[in-house]
């Protein structure tokens, strides 16, 4: 791909348009043509059509035979190669919008030009480069203008593209004078531009306003603009690299992707961890942030950086992360403490514990609670990642002790066992249930507590009275004897019973003898 050259020498650019200048000098009243640059398979100035204003020739007015002629001729160009593959400029590559305006006719007053540069979507001004200006005095060679007033920079280019100067007497524009009756003065402006996305024939435009003593026309100068794709390079450097130790021998390296992928998809990232304290240097690849680097030396200081890779190659390394220190070599964790077992049902227990004081330098991957019976019950175990853990399928009515094991990548450590506990069963039935009439619509039910609560406290009692001859049944719930059952039917016979409830279940007593509510 051809690269954007520096601006051609004044001599070269003058020769490019020498033919029109000579014509102007030779024939004031003639129509002057601008010669387009020759076609070639290299980068060149690609020009749009030359456009002209029309004026009344000033001497012809004096001679009494006025006639029309061209006043100012102008066109726009850009530097690039439309024949190579890929074409240039590429997306992101600087080129120039070149606006050239020449006085070719005999005006009655000095014309002044006012350029406005209009860019299509996908093209922007490259404000990192300088605007360049060139002036051609009548009959002389083109010269570069470096005076800050005559060739101002970006501060004098408005948001809507109007370009102006602050030279006294110029009225904010650029004059095209004649000297001793000679025309041919010219201004040329090279404005740096670049494409932000690929462009296929969109128009680069200069709206050239002209104050020439006539109607003040505006020449709309255009040239179709074509760009190649952005060049493919290695990607830029990732940013915001940060690293933390995840074990004595590993680190987690996070980062932000580079702002520029080089024009090709990033295929992988390489993270590198270097130890200034003598630990082993290690690298690892990943498809995205974070990347985990293994094989580091325990108890050493490290800093890590990252680079991005695509099918062109590897980009620059990012800035290094801050220093961190890998932990000492790992061991099995210390034992869980304060282990307790709480009966939930007649076949399950909840095992609680305090986490180990040390994980041994390696994350604990699981806890395993195991309950072992000393009187013939079936041993059971369950795993979890925190306290508590529920152990199910214990043998009802058997006594158990439970331990908890903590495990990391190195090994396991067991706690001391809990005191023995009895796996809960449903309680025995309430005893000595007696029902007596309390009112024409209620009965008082008394009872004794169960002989055995089954290993779990009784949480409630429920008395229910059922009619044997069509009365409405009634219930009452409470935590102790007696219970009063209301809303019974007067004149009907009833039998009552009581249920005792624990976490393991409910057991009901036998029904009382029938009695008459009256």
PESULNOR-V582928 format. One record per backbone hydrogen bond with DSSP energy under -0.5 kcal/mol. CO is the residue of the C=O (numbers start at 0). NH is the residue of the N-H. E is the energy in kcal/mol with one decimal. If there is no record, write none. Layout:
# PESULNOR-V582928
CO;NH;E  CO;NH;E
This chain:
# PESULNOR-V582928
8;12;-2.3  9;13;-2.6  10;14;-2.6  11;15;-1.6  12;16;-0.8  13;16;-0.9  14;17;-1.2  16;20;-1.2  17;21;-2.2  18;22;-1.9  19;23;-2.2  20;24;-2.2  21;25;-2.0  22;26;-3.0  26;29;-1.1  29;31;-0.6  33;35;-0.5  43;45;-0.7  43;79;-2.5  44;46;-0.7  45;77;-1.5  50;73;-2.3  52;70;-2.7  54;56;-0.6  54;68;-2.6  56;60;-1.0  57;60;-1.0  57;61;-1.4  58;62;-2.4  59;63;-0.6  59;64;-2.1  60;63;-0.7  66;56;-2.6  68;54;-3.2  70;103;-2.4  70;104;-2.0  71;52;-2.0  72;101;-2.9  73;50;-2.8  74;99;-2.6  75;47;-3.0  76;97;-3.0  77;45;-3.3  77;79;-0.5  79;43;-2.4  79;81;-0.5  80;87;-2.3  87;80;-1.1  88;227;-2.4  89;92;-2.4  94;192;-2.6  95;78;-0.6  95;97;-0.8  96;98;-0.6  96;190;-2.3  97;76;-2.3  97;99;-0.5  98;188;-2.5  99;74;-1.9  100;186;-2.4  101;72;-2.3  101;103;-0.6  102;183;-1.9  104;106;-1.0  105;57;-2.3  110;175;-2.6  111;210;-2.9  112;173;-2.2  113;208;-2.7  114;162;-2.4  115;117;-0.5  115;206;-2.9  116;118;-0.5  117;204;-2.1  119;122;-1.5  121;195;-2.8  121;196;-1.3  123;193;-2.4  124;126;-1.2  125;128;-1.8  131;189;-3.1  132;144;-2.7  133;187;-2.4  134;136;-0.5  134;142;-2.5  135;185;-1.8  136;139;-2.2  140;136;-0.6  142;134;-2.8  143;145;-0.6  144;132;-0.6  146;150;-2.8  148;151;-0.5  148;165;-0.7  152;155;-2.3  153;156;-1.8  155;157;-0.7  155;163;-1.6  157;160;-2.0  160;116;-2.5  161;157;-2.7  166;169;-1.8  166;171;-0.5  169;172;-1.7  171;164;-1.1  173;112;-2.6  175;110;-0.7  178;181;-2.0  181;178;-1.8  184;102;-3.1  185;135;-2.8  186;100;-2.7  187;133;-2.4  188;98;-2.6  188;190;-0.6  189;131;-2.4  189;191;-0.6  190;96;-2.7  191;125;-2.0  192;94;-2.7  193;123;-2.6  194;91;-2.2  198;226;-2.3  201;224;-2.8  203;222;-1.6  204;117;-3.1  205;207;-0.9  205;220;-2.6  206;115;-1.1  206;208;-1.0  207;218;-2.5  208;113;-3.2  209;211;-0.7  210;111;-2.2  216;209;-1.7  217;219;-0.6  218;207;-3.1  218;220;-1.0  219;221;-0.5  220;205;-2.5  222;203;-2.7  224;200;-2.4  224;201;-0.7  227;90;-1.3  230;232;-0.5  234;315;-0.5  238;255;-3.2  241;253;-2.9  243;251;-3.1  246;249;-1.1  248;294;-0.7  248;295;-2.4  249;245;-2.0  249;246;-1.4  250;252;-0.6  250;292;-2.5  251;243;-1.9  251;253;-0.6  252;289;-0.6  252;290;-2.7  253;241;-2.5  255;238;-1.9  259;235;-2.9  260;263;-1.0  261;232;-2.9  267;308;-2.6  268;270;-0.5  268;285;-2.1  269;306;-2.0  270;283;-2.1  271;273;-0.5  271;304;-2.3  272;281;-1.8  273;275;-0.6  273;302;-1.9  274;277;-0.9  281;272;-2.9  283;270;-3.1  285;268;-3.0  290;252;-2.8  290;292;-0.6  291;293;-0.5  292;250;-2.0  296;299;-0.7  299;325;-2.7  300;276;-0.8  301;323;-2.3  302;273;-2.8  303;320;-3.0  304;271;-2.9  305;317;-2.7  306;269;-2.7  307;314;-3.1  308;266;-2.5  308;267;-1.4  312;309;-2.5  323;301;-3.1  326;298;-1.6  336;353;-3.5  339;351;-2.0  341;349;-3.6  344;347;-1.0  344;423;-0.9  346;393;-3.2  347;343;-2.2  347;344;-1.3  348;350;-0.6  348;390;-2.9  349;341;-2.8  349;351;-0.7  350;387;-0.6  350;388;-2.5  351;339;-2.4  353;336;-1.9  357;333;-2.3  358;361;-1.1  359;330;-2.7  360;247;-0.6  365;406;-2.1  366;383;-2.4  367;404;-2.3  368;381;-2.3  369;402;-2.4  370;379;-2.1  371;400;-2.0  379;370;-3.0  381;368;-2.7  383;366;-3.2  388;350;-3.1  388;390;-0.5  389;391;-0.6  390;348;-2.2  393;395;-0.6  394;397;-1.7  397;422;-2.9  398;373;-1.4  398;374;-0.6  399;420;-2.0  400;371;-3.0  401;417;-2.2  402;369;-2.6  403;414;-2.3  404;367;-2.3  405;412;-2.0  406;364;-2.4  406;365;-1.2  410;407;-2.6  412;405;-2.6  420;399;-2.8  420;422;-0.5  422;396;-1.5  428;450;-0.5  430;447;-4.2  433;445;-2.8  435;443;-3.0  438;441;-1.3  440;487;-3.0  441;437;-2.2  441;438;-1.6  442;444;-0.5  442;484;-2.8  443;435;-2.3  443;445;-0.6  444;481;-0.6  444;482;-2.5  445;433;-2.6  447;430;-2.2  451;427;-3.1  452;455;-1.0  453;424;-3.2  459;500;-2.4  460;477;-2.5  461;498;-2.2  462;475;-2.2  463;496;-2.0  464;473;-2.0  465;494;-2.0  473;464;-2.9  475;462;-2.9  477;460;-3.6  482;444;-3.1  482;484;-0.6  483;485;-0.6  484;442;-2.1  487;489;-0.6  488;491;-1.6  491;516;-2.6  492;467;-2.1  492;468;-0.7  493;514;-2.0  494;465;-2.9  495;511;-2.9  496;463;-2.6  497;508;-3.1  498;461;-2.0  499;506;-2.3  500;458;-3.1  500;459;-1.2  501;504;-0.9  504;501;-2.8  506;499;-2.7  514;493;-2.9  515;517;-0.6  516;490;-3.6
